Amino acid sequence: MRITRFRPLLVSCCFVLLMSLVPSLTAATLCVNPHRAGCYATIQAAVNHASPGDVVKVAPGTYKEYVTIGIPISIIGADDESTIVDATGLAHGFFVDGFDHAGLSNVTISGFTVENALYEGVLVVSAANVTIHGNEINDNDTSPGLLFTGATTGCPDQPGAGSYENDETGDCGGALHLVGTSHAVVSDNLITGNADGVLISDETAESHDNLLIHNLVKDNPLECGIVLASHPPAGHAAPPFAPHFGVDNNTVAENVSTGNGVQIGGSGVGMFTDGAGPGHVTGNLVVRNKLIGNGLGGVALHTHVGPAFGLPADNMSGNIIVGNFIAKNLADQADTATPGSVGININSGGGGSPVFGTVISYNVIRDEDVDIAINTPAEADIHLNDLGGGKIGVADVCAFDKASICKGSINATENYWGCPNGPGAAGCATVSGSDISFAPWLHNFSQDDEDHDR
């Protein structure tokens, strides 16, 4: 598996990951090899006979099974090319089940190809400190009839529907789904050919403090590459919806997300609430990712309910979008539409929930009709970006979206607009819409973005 490498972001993250892959001194090691005496023939058989803290080492081969994990354990394949979990006709390849095993923590899955599941290749529910490292999660979401409807139910015969999964139409959970999960590390995985890539949601509990780093998420055609989505709590698939638990303080760092959502519409990285009750997506960090050629914006933040509909506002405050390279994505759609392809779209839709405290800085944006689009009845702050997309650098799209609440303002000072002379000058990007301040601007952009283009 070849994954684009980056300069390290967090040294401590590497240490935590390394330690999570090292067995404890008291752990037993169980082997899985159907051709070797003394080893288990299946991964599930080894897991069933393991004790907390044990390590299951899996020999090269193809294992046609659906592995359920309910204890702290490490499951290590020989490598991600030769050790294959083929879940054809089965719900998942791996299911880390903290829903039925309360307090589940410290599970590692590493060194596998996981393919052909009806729904998620890897599903993690209500667990903590889970490590998903060095895998290929490919060609899952094979259930027929995947069609996005916006309903909170709709995946045919999906296990857990109504218990721990809502709002899955169109992807049925994607390649890797973290539900009510905290402090997970998802690193150095190749994720391709699924409906969507990585989904973090909150049906069973708050999903918080997870790290997605150094993953290659590409060519998942039906939904987004990486999604942080707030859904109704389990058991609330119809009105009245309860407040959502929240998808908060997660870090999406140094991933490549490209070619996702091109059939129906999906962003490189999405932060969404679904309109089914007051959602909660706050304090997340999207940093130094490469987001190219996706079916919506490179980064899309959508809220769909709020005071315009006489409903409580979503909470989408305090998210940070910094240091990303964004290029050649497509236009946003529906009530969060943009007038052409878009790099970053911060959008309250028609509901008018104000989006407070978003930080948009040090991003490099190329080959977009609109580099940064804003529709929210609050102040948006956009500073220190390279707005070299070539057309509109910053746009207020509230009127374009036909929103009924259009009282926001945009502070877009101290950006580079593609030339030294500022917005509207020859060779510079422009502004579109009212109440956008842009002076003073930067006369050059000092961040070296050559590493993004490699």
N, C-alpha and C positions, 0 to 999 in steps of 0.2 A: 504494500500500500504506500503510495507516495502522497505526502501531505506537505503543502507549503510551510516552510519554517519561518519563524519570526524571532526577533530579539526578545529575550525574556522580559516579561512584565512584572511578575511577582516571584521573587526567589523563594519566599516562604511557601508559595503554592506548590512548587516543585518538591520541596522537602516533605510537605504533608502527603503529596501523592506517592512519593517514594516510600515513605513509612507505611502507607496503607497497603502497599504491595509486598511488604516484608512480613512473613508469618511470625507469630509470637513464638517464644522459646518453648512453650508447652503445647503448641498446636501439633496435631497429627496430620499426616499427608495421606490422602486417599487417591488412588489412581483409577482412571477410567480408560480402558482399552479392551474392546471385545475380543481381541486376539491374544491376550496375555493372561496367563493364569495368575490368580490372586488379585486381579483388578475387576472393577465393576464394568458391566457391559454398557450401561447407560449413565448419563450425567445425573439423572433424577435418582437412580438407585444409590449412587454415591452420596448425594445430598441427603437422602433419607436416612443414611447410616452415619452421617457426620455429626459431630458435636460442635457447639459454639467455638469459634476460633480456628476450626480446622481449615485445611487447604485441600481443594480438589484439583488435581492436575489431570488434564484431558489430553490424550494422545491425538495425533492427527487422524482425521477421518470425518465422515459425515454422520451426524447424529440426528435422526428424525424424531424429534421430541419437543415437548413444551415443558420447560423446567421451572418449577415453582420453588421459591426460596423463602423460608420463614425463620431462619436463624442467622446469626453473624457468621459469615463464611466467605472464603475467597475461592473463586472458581477461575482457574487459569488455563487457557488453551495453549497448545504448542505454539501457534502463531495465527494471525488473522487470515492467512491465505489457505492454510491446510486444515484448520479445525473449524468445521462448519456445523452450525445448528440449522437444519432444514425444517422449518415449521409449516410445510405445505399442508393445508387443510386444518391447521391448528390455530388457536387464537393468538398465541404469542410464542416467541422463542424463549425469552426469560421473563419471569414475573417475580419481582421482589415484593412480597406480600406483607407489608406492615398493616394492612387493613384488618387482616385476620390474626396478626401476631403483633399485638400492641407493643410499642417501644422498640421495634426492630431497628437495628443500627449496625454499621460496620460490615457492609457487604461489598465485595469487589467482584467485577466481571471484566475479564481482560483476555485478549488474544483470540477472538472468535470472529467468524463471519456469521451473521444472523440474518436469515433470508426467508422470504415466501410466507410469512405469517399472514393470517387473515386481517389482523389489526396491527397493533404495535409490535415491532420486533422485540423491543425491550420496554417493559412497563414497570414503573416503580411507584408504589402507593404508600403513603403515610410512613415513610422511613427516613432515617437520617444517616449522614456520613456514608453515603453510597458512592463508590468509585466505579465509573464506566470508562475504561481506558483502552486505547489501542485496538478497537474493534472495527469491523466493517458491518454496517447495518444497512442492508441493501434489499430493494425489491420486496418490501413488505406492503401492508395495506392492500392485499389482494382480494378482499371481500368485494363481490360484484355490487354494482349500484351505488358507488360512492358519488354523492351529489350534494353540494352545499345548499342547504335550505334555510339556514339561520335558526332552525328549531333546536330545542334542547334535547331532543331524542331523534333517533333516525338511523343509527348503525344497526343493521340486521343481526340479531342474535349475538350481540357483543356481550361477553361476560362482564359483569359488574354494572351494566347499564341500569341506572336508577340507584345503584349502591355507591359507586365512586366515580362515575363518568357521566358528564353532561355535555351538551353542545359540541358533539363530535361529528356532525354531518359534514361530509366533504373530505375528511381525513381519517376519522375513527381513531384518532390518537397519534398518528404519524409514526415515524421510525422509532423514536425514543420519547417516552412520555413520563414526566415526573409530576405526580399528583400529590399535593400535600406533603412535599418533601423538603428537607432542609439540609444544608451543609454538604450537598453532594458535589462531587468533582467529575465533570464530563470532559475528557481530554483526549486529543490525538485520535479521534475516530473519523472514519470515512463514512458518510451517510448520503446515499444516492439511490434514485429510482423508486422512492417511496411516495406516498401522497404528499406528505410534508416531512420536514427534518426533525427538529427537536421542539417539543411542546412542554412548557411548564404551566401548570394550572393548579387550581386551589379548591377543588370540590370537597375534599375531606379535611383540610386544614390549610393554614397559611403555608405557602411555598416561599422560603426565604433563604438568603445567604448561600445560594448555590453558585457554583463557578463553572462556566462553559468556556473552555480555552483550547486553542490550537486544533479545532475541528475543521474538517473540510466538508461542507454541506452543499451539495450541488445536484441540480437536475432532478429535484423532487417537484413534479409538475402541477399538483393540484392546490397546494397551499404554500405557506411561507417556509423559508429556510429555518429560522429560529423564531419561536413564538412565546411570548410571556402574556398569558391570557387569563383574565379573571372570569370565572364561571359561577353559576349559582351553587350553593352547597348541595351535597348529595341529598336526594329526597325532595328537592325543590325544582322539579322540571316543569312546573306550571305556576302561574300567578296564584297567590302573591309570593314573590320571590324574597328570600331572606337576604340581608347584607352578605356580601362575599367575604371570605376569609382574607384574601389578599395574596398578591404575587409581588414580593417586596425585597429590596436590597440584594438582588441577584446581580452577578457580574457576567457579561458576555464580552470576552476579550480575545483579540487576536485570532478570530476565526475567519475562514473564507466562506461566504454564502453567495452562491452564484447560480443563475439559471433556474431558480425556484419559482413556483407559482405562475408559470408562463401560460398554462392552459386556462385557468380560471381567474387567477389573480392572487398573488401572495408576495410579501415583501422579503427583503433580505433578512431584516430583523423587525419583528412586529411587537408592539405593546398595545394590547387591546382589552377593552371590556365589551361584553356581548349584548348589552341592552336588556338583559333579563335580570333586573334588580340592580342596586347600586354596587358597581364594581370598584376594585381597589388594586391599582398597579402603581407602586410608589418606590422611589429611592433606588431604582435600578441603574446600573452603569453599563453603557454600550461603548466600548473603547477599543480603538486600533483594529477594527475589523475591516475586511475587504469585501465590499457589497456591490456586486456587478451583475447586471443583466437579469434582474428579477422582475416578476410580473406586476408588482406595485413598486412603491418607492424603496430606496435602499434601507431607510428606517421609516416606519410608519407607526404613529401613535394615534389610536382611534378611541373616542368615547362616543356612545350612541344614545344615551338617555340624558335627562336633566330637566332644568326648570322650564324650558320651552314646551315640554310635554306635561308640565305639572307634576314632575317626578323628582325624587332626590337626585342630587348630582353624583356622578362618579368621582372618585378620588384618583387622579392621575398625576399627582404632584411630585416634584423633586427628582425627576428622572434626568440622567446625564448622558449626553451623546457627544463624545469627544474623540478627536484623533482618528476618525475613520476615513478610508478612501472609498468614495461612492461614485459609480459611473454607469451609464447606459441602462438604467432601470426604466420601467414603463409607468404609465399614468395611473394614479389612484382612481377609484370608481365610486359610484353610488352617492351616498350623502357625504362622503369625504373626498369627492372628486377633485382633481387638479387639471388645469388647462394644459395638458401635455405631460411628458415624462417628468419624474420628480426624484430628487435626491433624498430629502427629508420632508415628511409631511406631519405636522402637529395639528390635529383636527378634531374639533368637538362635534362634527356632524351637525345634525339638525337639533340635537337635544340641548345644546348650549351649556354643558358642564364646563366651567372654566378650568383650564389646565395651568396650574401655577408652578413656578420655580424650575422650569426646564432649562437645563444648561446645554447650549449648542455652541461648541467652540473647537477650534483647531481641526475641523474637518476639511478635507480636500475633495471637491466635487467637480466632476467632468461629464460632458456629453449628456446633459439633461436640459429639457426645456425650462424647468423651474428648479433651481438648486434647492431652495428651502421654501415650502409653502406653509402658511399659518392660517388657521381658522379657529380662534378661541376668544371668548370674551374676557380676556385677561391680558396683562402685558407679557410679551414674549421677548426674551433677550438672546440676541444672536451676535456673537463677537469672535474676532480672531480666526475666522474661517477664510479659506481660499475659494471664492465663488467664481470659479473659472469655467462654469458649465457652458458659457457662451451665449446665453439668451437672457432669461430673467434670473437675477441672483436671489431676490427675496420677493415673495408675492403674498399679499393678503387675499385669500380665496374665499372669504366668508360670503361675499355677495355672489360669487360664482357658484357656491354650494347652495345658494338660496336659503341660508340659515336665517332664522327670524331674530336671533340675538347677535348683533354685530357691533360690539362695543370695545373690541380689543385694540391694543396698540403694539407696535413692533419697534424695539430698539435694536437697530442693526448697525450701530456705529462700530468703528475699528475692525472692519472686514476688508479683505482685498478683493476687488471686483474684476480681476482679470487684466487690469492695466493700471498705471499709476494715477490716472486722472479721475477716477471715481465713477459712480453709476451714470450711465447715459453717454459717457465719452466714447469716442471711436475705439472700438475693440473691447469695450467694457460691458459687463452685464448691467442690466437695468433693474429698477424696482417697479412693482405693479401693485396698485391699490393705494388706499389712503392711510394716513397716520403711521407712516414708516419714517423713522429718523435714521439717517445714514452718514451724516457728517459729524466728526471727521472720519476719514477712511484710511486704510493702510496703503502706502505707496508701493510696497512690495510685501512678499510673504516669505518669511525666513525659514519656515519648516521645510526640510528637505524631504520631498515626497518620492524620490527615485525608488526607494525600497518598496513603495506601494505598487509601482508599475512593473516590478520584476515578476 
